[in-house]
Every structure is written in structure tokens, then in C-alpha cells.
């Protein structure tokens, strides 16, 4: 195996033992796109693959953060270490307006077996998906048994992120009417499990029935998508979710679908890395920047349009 | 000027006269990434640049859609045609749960001078930003004087989209506590105008004062960021917003900053188009797909890691 030499063998050693400070440091290197980040990731890559990566997505306001907190507490009762990546930047900081959530988060944040990273970064060269799965790899290598990745199921990059997980949980709430939107948007097609949170609110049964008939109508799906009901604020239904997720994971491992999915996810990741590298090349190299200036100039003086001939533009860059 | 021949000179003619059906058809071609779309965009490109492109962004629930509707009605009173691109898929479909919004939307939807496109597409090869500005170019060429682009200020791609507008309006509400998050996230740095909606709620004054002191603390900004207060549900404060936006636009035109910003936006667009083209090449070509399979295989059998050597991976692809 070809490994580049890293400057920090000690840092790597500490990451692999789950040292919080070392993991934090490596995360900052990843987020800052420090050249050392890739050499660290390269070195620890063969220690990844042990964690269950669960994507938790859904429309804003359905209670994803609360559910994620409760799920974490539930996993921690079994003494398994958990890594949390919150890609929705609004959830922890403004969502923290709910006192209950704050208390929950504090309980988690001070726990040594849990690592929380809130991804508030943006505008970083379209690299949010990249950063997220790199951080997931880091948490995985650091010994976390569960990696929970929360995204609001609205933006495209957020959905892309969830699609790099082993299992995707879509969270809905009865009142929101978001189920229709979720189905239209393709979010439901990615769902391995659906959680109806706020189950005490009117319409929970109706939503469940709607979802069941939709899933039944799907042609060509032999896989049953479980629908579970929770009330995360009251900690109701959480152990059932965890047990279902574990069951799905274990089935996927046995029937080979986990390996297939991870292979596909790997291709997605490689694409994402290549794309990021390409974008970095066209945005950050001085030569490319000059060429971009020339292209822009051609458009501004009417010699060309941005739509003229993308293929020949590409050739100019490569 | 080199123009590729398009199959639909009639379609182009109809687009340029603002024919709704022709514009819709072209939008579908763009969204489906039909090869004809680029030849149409190429042909109409020299008719673009006349519209004022206003990006409207902010956290979920602050009332962006309502504000956008009211602003549209306000512009329509002056008889100017308006194009609306709603990138936040949840806003029009589920946000329509508010009866008031539905009535507003209907009023707009049946108006011949207004064109509304809701971008519910996702997962389309990272092309949401691309599709949005292509549709904005189309609306611009079709004679719309204002193009309003609404995105929820959460996802990265959404923020990228707003950054291709002439003017960015950030909408906040007093109660949400989102202002801190908005400032942290870099959303405020993009703001040309801040709108505090739901101004009758407690905390509006406080939020305004906080924002003013934050803006004053910014080093190196000679530009004053106006802060306006509205109550979109009661149609209060909307004409002032429109007048402020017009004033900013007119100032930007006079002092040359509009040309500078559009030049920068153009570079962003070109990058986005190139990136999209690159991604399409690595995702859709059979040869690239086989190569990606080989790369994935090398990683799976431990010969390589995804982080080994991106530059040499790049070379393999190009």
C-alpha cells in the first residue's frame, strides 16, 4: 500500500485511539483544506469501514435535531461511541432556542464517547459533501461505532451528502404536509427507513397510511421500507428506531447490499473528490484565473456567450 | 458573433416576445439538460442583461415567500414584468399551507406579466446553480424587468445561487435568533440589503440595533447596508423595499459596481458551467465510468485510498 509520509505520525496515532483533541485538529485541517489533511486521511483509511453511517434528513422543523440527540443518548446507553456531523447549520445554533434541545445537547457535548461537529462552513468551493465524508472517514477511523449525519432535506448538496451514508432515515412530521413534497423531491426514494416524529399530533395515522400505500405502489421494490413513529421531545419510540436501524444494517451486511451500497458510495465520493480537485484547479491556479478572465472578457465584448461551446472551453483548461 | 444553428428559430422568436408557453418549453429543455437548451441560450444571450436580478435569501420561516409575493404585486403595480425562480422547494408547495400565501400566489400565477418557476429538481449532477442562472438568463431575454430568485439561506448551493444575482436581500425575523447564525455563516457578508420581516413581533428594534452595530464594526466597508422593516403578511413596508432596491441598482449602475459584480458573477457562472461539464463527463461517459470502477476496485482491494493521489487520478480522467 503506497502511503505518503505525513508530518504527524503522533497525530495519527492519537486519532486512531479516539483522542478528541487530535480528531478536532484533523477536522480543522480537513475544513481548511490543508495539504496535510489528505495525507492523514490516506494513512487512516484502512481503519475505516467499521462504523454504521446513518443519514438523517427531512424538511425543516420536523424535529431532526431532537431525534438525533435522543438517538445518540440511546446508543450511548449501550456504551458505543458516536460521531455526529450536523450539516444543517441552523439546527444546533438557532434550533437551540428550544431549551429542551439545549439541555439534551449539553448532555451529549460533555460526554466523552460522543463527538459533535457542526458544519457551518459554506462557499468552500462546493466542497461541503467532500468535507462531510472526509470527516465521516476520520470519525470512523477514530473508533466511533455510529456516525450520524444530519442534513435538512432541502438543498441539493445536503441530499448528496445523505446519499453517501449506509442507511438513510427520512424524518417527517404529521402536520407539515411535507410528505407530498418529500415524495416529489426524490427524498423518499432514498429512504431506507421513515420516521414520523411528533406522532401525537393529528394526522400521524393518515400520513403513515399515505406513505404505506405510496411504498406499495412503487414498482420493482421488493424491499419493505419500515415506517416508525416517535415523539422525540418525550423520548418516545427511540429504542425501536435504533433497533430497526441495527436490523437493517445487519441484514444489509448479510445479503451483500451493504457492500454494494458502499461500492456505489465510494464512486460518488471519488467523483466528488475529482470534481473538487478540478474546481480548485480552475479557481485557484493563477494561470486558470487568467484564462477565466479572458473567457469572461470574450463574453463581455460579445465575441462569445457562456453557452457557446463548453467542450472547447474545457479543452482550453486542461 | 458565432452562433450555432438552433432547430427552433420560431421558439427563440417567441421567447424574445415573452411568450409564456415558449419560455416554459425552453425551461423544460434546460432542466432536462437537452442539447438544444444551450443552443437556445447561446442565441438569446445578447438579449440578456436588462433585468434586475434580486436574490432573496434567509433562514426558513422568516416569511421570504410572502415577502416575495408582496414585492411582485408591488412591481406589477408599476406594470413591469417579473420572473420568479423559487429554489427553495418547500416554500411554495408546503409553505402554501398558509391560506394567505395561496391567495397571493394565485393572484400572481394568473397574471400574464409574471412568470413563476419552482425549482424542485435535485440530484441533477450538482447542476442546481447552473440551471438557475440559465433560467434567469432565459427570463431576462424574454423581457422580464425584475428577476426574483428565492432560496433558503441554509444550503451551500442555495447561497451560491444568490451570489449570482445583482443584489442580495437577506430576510430575517426578530424572533428567530437567526441573525447570529446568519452573521456567522457569511450570509450577512453577501447582503446588499437586510429586511427584518414580521416587524411587529418583539425584538425587531433590538435586532435592528444589533445589525447596525455589526455593520459599523465591519472594517473596510464604506458601503452602507440598508436595514428595512416589513410586515409582509399585512403588506407593510413593501414599497420602501422596492424603492431601496431600485436605488441600489441605479447607484450600482452609475458607480460601475454593477458592471464589476456582473463580471465576477460571469466568472462564477463560467466556473459552474465548466464544473458541470466536467462532472457530466466523468459521470456519463462509459469510458469514464469504467475508469471510475477501476479506481473504486483499487480502493476496495486496498491498493489505493480515495485520498492517495488526486492529481494522478485527475490525469487518468483527462
Interface residues (C-beta under 8 A of the other chain):
Chain A: X1 X2 X4 X38 X39 X41 X42 X45 X46 X59 X60 X61 X88 X89 X90 X93 X94 X97 X120 X122 X123 X124 X126 X128 X134 X152 X154 X155 X156 X157 X158 X159 X160 X163 X176 X177 X178 X180 X181 X184 X185 X186 X263 X266 X267 X269 X270 X271 X273 X274 X275 X277 X278 X279 X281 X282 X283 X292 X293 X295 X296 X299 X300 X302 X303 X304 X305 X306 X307 X308 X309 X310 X311 X313 X314 X317 X318
Chain B: X1 X2 X4 X38 X39 X41 X42 X45 X46 X59 X60 X61 X88 X89 X90 X93 X94 X97 X120 X122 X123 X124 X126 X128 X134 X152 X154 X155 X156 X157 X158 X159 X160 X163 X176 X177 X178 X180 X181 X184 X185 X186 X263 X266 X267 X269 X270 X271 X273 X274 X275 X277 X278 X279 X281 X282 X283 X292 X293 X295 X296 X299 X300 X302 X303 X304 X305 X306 X307 X308 X309 X310 X311 X313 X314 X317 X318
